[in-house]
């Protein structure tokens, strides 16, 4: 086997391009043993690896990689994008994707399994105040976050909420002094959420340590986004019983705990995991990670894939900003699926503008991301 591998390495070293057409989009599982030396030789050469339709060894319809696979520099795909080109871990292996139209449009399903918003889509969904707007017509978002141990989580969640389109932010929790020091426009309350005043949505969870916040929010008749510590105490029956929408925003570890699965299992099968979570809890789910996915509980709507994610968001507190941002979009009137996908899009774009960054930089750059979306789409 080593002699074969050495011979393949020498052959590939002399090539400028390697074209991968080992398997088609119907392939299942990783590469077969006979194909593995070819993939390794291509990976170790200086040649540009061009995959035909999809890198061999990845699952076209789910983005799973169950074994060894080709790592492409460029993927030339035909007719339509495949979920595996958008969803990790397969998406990481596709390189730059180029779509070639071969006239399949009339034969494609009317509703795709997966979709990715672009600037123009996000611009159409962003809330825009009218001439008669006031802070209450624009929406008020309540933020339940932070604790004596994690006051910064409250500050970051409120920062995200202030930049998400709602007219006002109410904060409930023990981090009021820290919040007011950074964001004096915030309406701070010491009481439980149920007595904090009128809101159009709640954002609950970052840095939370006990207290009645989650129960009060779930008992309300307004949309709720639930993240971080609030997910640990979440009861599926209580979420399903709600009459108002619920948006859950777990990362892979939290999703694994909610599903009773291993984190590696969620990361390997992100599309199945987000669909299962949405169905089990009867809620919209935003699964954070290298590929952020947003799924509604019904199977009829496409799962949305966020196209603006960046590794720079792997920093403490960035998720707290996203919680506040999506809560604000809910309060401004967006449906949970739209609030989650628009929030993730702006969050990722803001991180790209701010990098290298800390979490507060993401919140600070949301207005620039918002303007960029609107200007490009004008």
C-alpha positions, 0 to 999 in steps of 0.5 A: 500500500505504501508503494502505491501511495508513493507512486500516486504522490509522484504522479499528482506532484507533476499535475497542475489540476486534479479533477475529482469525479470518483463518486456522484451526488448519490454516494453514501458514506465515506470513500471506499478503501481503493479510493482513499489513496487517490484522495490523500495524494491529491490532498498532499500535492500542490495541484488545484483540486476541482470536484465535479458536483460535490467532493467525493465522500460527502453526503449531498443532501445532509452535509455529513462526512461519514469517513474519509473524503476529498478536500476540494479547492473548487467545486463546480456544481450543476443545476442547483446547489446541494445542502452538502455545499452549505452545511458543515462538515461537508461545506468545509471540504467544497472550497469555492463553489461555482454553479452551472445552469444546465436547465434543471429549473422546471424540474426542481421542487418548488420548495428547497430543503435548504436555503441561504439568505442573501443581502436582498432577502435580509433587506426586505425583512429588516424592520423600518420605522414609519413616520408615525412610529414611537418606541412602543409601535416599534416594539419593546424587547425584555431581556432576562440575563446576567447574574452576580457571577456573570453581569457581563452577559447582561451587558452584551445581551442588552447591547445586541437588543439595542441594535436589533430594530426594537424601540426600547429595551427592558432589562430584568435581573441583577446586572442593572447597574452594569447595564446602565453604566454601559447603556443608560437608555435601557429601562431597568427593573428589579422585579420579576419579568411578569411585573416589568412592564409591557414587552412584545418579546422576551430574550432569556438566558445569557449568564442567567443563574436561577430565578423566575425569569424563564418561567415568567417568559414562557407563561407570557403571550409574546414571542420568546428567544431562549438561550444559554443557561435557560436551555438547561432547565427547559421543559419540552412540554412547557414549550409545546404548550405555548400559544406564542412563538418560541425560538431556541438558540443552542450551540452543539453542546446544548443541542446534544443535551436537549436531544440526549445525544453526544455533541459529536453526533450533533456536529456530524449531522447538523441538519438532522439535529436541528430538524429533530429539535424543532419537532421535539420542542414545537419551536423554531431552532437556531443551531449555532456553530460553524454552520448556523441553521434555522429550522421551523417545527414543520417539515414544509419550510426550508431550513435556512443556512447562514452564509455570513458565519466566521470563526472570529465569532468563537469568542466568549459572549458573542452568543449573548449579543445574538440572543439580544439581537434576535429578541429585538427583531422578534419584538419588532415584528419578525416571525421567529424563523426570520428573526433567527436567520436575519439575526444570524446574518447581521451577527456574522456580517458584523463579526467580519467587519469587526475582526479581530474582535471581542463580543462587544465589537460584534454589537458595535458593528451591527449598525454598519452591517445593517447599512451594508445590507441596505445599501447593497440592496438599494 
